[in-house]
Amino acid sequence: MAKSAYLTDNAFTERNIVCYDHSDVISNGYKVRNPLRFPAPLMVFQLSIISLTSLIIGVGLKPLGQPILVAQVLGGILFGPSALGRSEVLRETIFPPRGVMALETAATFGVFFNLFAIGVECDSKRMFRPGKKAVIIGISVLFSSLILNMGMATLMQSFITMDPPLAKALPVIAISQCIVGFPNVCSLLKEMQMLNTDQGRLATTSAMFCDVIGFTMGAVGFIKLQVEKEHSIPRKMGSGLSPLILVIFTIYFVRPAIKKTLKQRPDGKPVGENYFVCILIIVLTYIFAAETIGQHFLFGALLLGMAIPEGPPLGAALINKLHYPIGKLLYPVFLTTSGLKTDVFTIHFKSLWVISLLVLFSVLIKIAVMIIITRFTGLTVHDSVIVGLMLNSKGICDVVFFNLWRISEALTDEHFAVVIIISVILVTVIITPLLKYLLGSIEEQSPTKRRTLQHSKPDTELRILVCVHHLQSVPTMVNLLEASNATEQSPIGVIGLVLIELVGRAAPLLITHNHTQGEIPEDASISLQIINALRQYELAYETCVTLQPFTDITHFDLMHEDICRLSLDQNATFLILPFHKHWEIDGSIGTSSHAIQNINSKVIKKAPCSLGILVDRGILKGSMAILNNQKGYHVAVIYIGGPDDAESLAYGARLARHPNVSVTLVRFLMFGYDNARERKVDNSLIEAVRYENSMNENFIYEERVTRDGVGLSASLRSLEDRFDLIVVGRHHEESPLLVGLGEWSECPELGVVGDFLASPDVGIISSVLVVQQQRVRGKLLNRAAKPVVVNNQDGGPYPEINNHNNNGMSTPTTVSNDHPRWEITIDRTN
């Protein structure tokens, strides 16, 4: 028995009646009969070859910086009538007419589940309550593009001789070029790692607002079409009110019901499988309801998606489960089938240049509007061009509408092929390198201003950016801040940054907290506990400490960008990062995050100021309380030589000023080594610190002379549990002292000595702060004999240190080693 269906002879052009045997779906194996003659094996083969081809093309285009969208559409064009599909044998074997319906059905499932996932990732609050800039940009770009594009299309119809199908298609194409789709912008910027830039954040927020307007206009358009088709007044009212009823039902019943159900779930317990299954059933129901009331299925998918609370627990679980089967398999099939429908041999030259002119005009209009409204947005012309290019992003929204208009015969196969090639592929191919170039030119303008502890002016505010991933890192971090000795003469400005991985959301969030903080996302609630702990430190030192807290919810791959940008914007001098390993109370390593290690490595390369990586072993010492509740805080500063050790020395000098902090400066010297220039610089720096602490009973200076790396490691091991904190520079010049220490390095971001001290095999239970002095464009600053301690003018506590040399630089006088309050230890056992 046979069943008939309207399909096409080359998969997508003319309609033919195709009969197929519906008694079997799968074959019994190739030895019995050809499996490609049956729907299930054929679709499996098609999905496999589509995915493999797109992957190969994507790998080839990656060095050119092109997004995967281009590869997926090109994969379809490759197998379509524009290339391999012209071979009848290949066409009948891989993409025969009988297999088109099953493939299109799979692609449709991929589209509406992908649109549902996009709705889940959207922040509904940001969509309906965007900032002032986003509203100005959204309204200006959307309506200016709509009016001017329609005007351009009308002029072209009037002054250019063209056939009726092209004249009919121009208004449709003009409307399509006004689309500013949030999914388009977000997916492109995410792939190009530009979501966290200031321009990327503004573009995504503006695109969200444009989607609200576009979504509303599209729904109204469908309602109008349905009302025109009905003849009786009750049917007209039903067609007009049914979408509104569905929206009201979703807002006031479905979303509150989901939230109430989630609240009944035990805290910390992951979402069960039943939740996931129920949501999938509701998705299918909504899509069916949307089609029933005359709306497109994307209306139901997006509406329900936006009703799901974004982020953990439910939103993140849905996105994780849908990512691979939908995002990596079925959704690319839709893009590929769009390429399969593209036949370049149907394109005429006039259609090509007319549509290309309209597309180019629409691209330039968005950029021009962004430049014109700079007065109201406060953006520079350079930034306006970047945002304008971002808003020209093409993607799923455009392809869906092009397919919809092709089915409704608003676009012919010829015009569909032109807009796919010109509007989707060519525009994307052009704007991606332009965005990289324009944003790259901004990054090259990195600051050259010194932001180091060593070169900071005395008695000025020390601004420290503290990054926190987990609550257990807070006690040691607060201890370190308290030890940094905030005074009214030299206050401390703390920029607290809580870092949270972006899961279940499309766009990153950078939240600025204040004392009247409103509602924050549920997955950011942990940040309130961390910020409250930092506020206790601020309240304890309210006259000399200020706190500016932030929460950054973003992808781990982009988190370093926010850290570096915030440290630059907030004028930070010192940046503290948490180490990626956490210790248990028994001394074993409890958790280790490779993602956090990558973040630290990236920040080290791009940080605009000096930084330190804090290896937190506070739980081993039992020092979980803040400093004021302890008898003392013991710090060792390791000095071998180099700019990073000079920076750690400068920080140690500040710690030594705290009355409850005892600092031991341990200098390692190599036996028989003498570099007069380096020794002079190091001596000058150390003598300045020793002089300032000449009356400080809590300051001890030790010199240890070793012959090689074995002696150095043995000497470092002897530190054991004497200290709460060990401060050391990250980078040291090549020296026989370090030979052998780096051969088994596990954490290169800590440097040779820092990695040794952080190793659980060494047995040291002190926390470690590995310091790196600021690099400018990846290079060390010019190392001069700048004292790490600079006193005030002649009225300072030690005026005799202010002897000026010819360069106006303070040079400390030499201090005798036999001062009664100094303990000098020289270890010559090696």
JOSUL-V372650 format. One line per field, one symbol per residue. ss: DSSP state (H for helix, E for strand, - for the rest). psi: psi as a letter, one per 30 degrees, with the letter a starting at -180 (. if undefined). A space follows every 10 residues. Layout:
ss=???
psi=???
//
This chain:
ss=-EEEEEEE-- ----EEEEEE E--------- ----HHH-HH HHHHHHHHHH HHHHHHHHHH HH-----HHH HHHHHHHHH- ---HHH-HHH HHHH--HHHH HHHHHHHHHH HHHHHHHHHH H--HHHHH-- -HHHHHHHHH HHHHHHHHHH HHHHHHHHH- ---HHHHHHH HHHHHH---- -HHHHHHHHH H------HHH HHHHHHHHHH HHHHHHHHHH HHHHHHHHH- --HHHHHHHH HHHHHHHHHH HHHHHHHHHH HHH------- --HHHHHHHH HHHHHHHHHH HH----HHHH HHHHHHH--- ---HHHHHHH HHHHHHHHHH HHHHHHHHHH ---HHH--HH HHHHHHHHHH HHHHHHHHHH HH-HHHH--- HHHHHHHHHH H----HHHHH HHHHHHH--- --HHHHHHHH HHHHHHHHHH HHHHHHHHHH HHH------- ---------- -EEEEEEE-- HHHHHHHHHH HHH------- -EEEEEEEEE E-------EE EE-------- -HHHHHHHHH HHHHHHHHHH ----EEEEEE EEEE-HHHHH HHHHHHHHH- ---EEEEE-- EEE-----EE EE-HHHHHHH HHHHHH---E EEEEE--HHH H-----HHH- --EEEEEEE- --HHHHHHHH HHHHH----- EEEEEEEEEE -----HHHHH HHHHHHHHHH HH------EE EEEEEE--HH HHHHHHH--- ----EEEEE- -----HHH-- -------HHH HHHHHHHH-- ------EEEE EE--EE--EE ---------- --------HH H-EE-----E E--------- -----EE---
psi=klklljalfg fgdkklkkkl jgfkellgle feljfffkee eeeeeeeeee eeeeeeeeee feffgklfee eeeeeeeefa ffcfffjeee efeeileffe eeeeeeeeee efeeeeeeee fkjeefefil leeeeeeeee eeeeeeeeee eeeeeeeefk klleeeeefe eeeeeeffki keeeeeeeee eghgefleee eeeeeeeeee eeeeeeeeee eeeeeeeffl ekeeeeeeee feeeeeeeee efeeeeeeee eeffkkkfkl kleeeeeeee eeeeeeeeee eeggllffee eeeeeffkkl aleeeeeeee ffeeeeefde efeeeefeef fjjfffklee eefeeeeeee eeeeeeeeee eegfeffgll eeeeeeeeee fgklbeeeee eeeefeeggf kleeeeeeee eeeeeeeeee feeeeeeeee feefhkkgkk ileegkklhl kjjkjkkkel effeeeeeee eeffiklfei lkjkjkjkkk kjkgleklkj kjlafhkakl kefgffeeee eeeeeeeeef hffgkkkjkl kjjlkeffee eeeeeeeeeg hkekkkkklf kkklfgflke lkjeeeeeee eeeeffkgll lkkjjjgefe fgifllefgl fljkkkjkje lleeeeeeee eeeeeffkfg kkkjjjkkkk kgkjjeeeee eeeeeeeeee eegfgjfgkk kkkkklfaee eeeeeeffeb gflfkkklle kklkkfffkf efehkfifff leeeeeffkf fegkgllkjj kklkkjhglk ljjlhjkfjj laafglfiff fhkkafggkk jklkkkfgkf gkjjkjjgf.
//
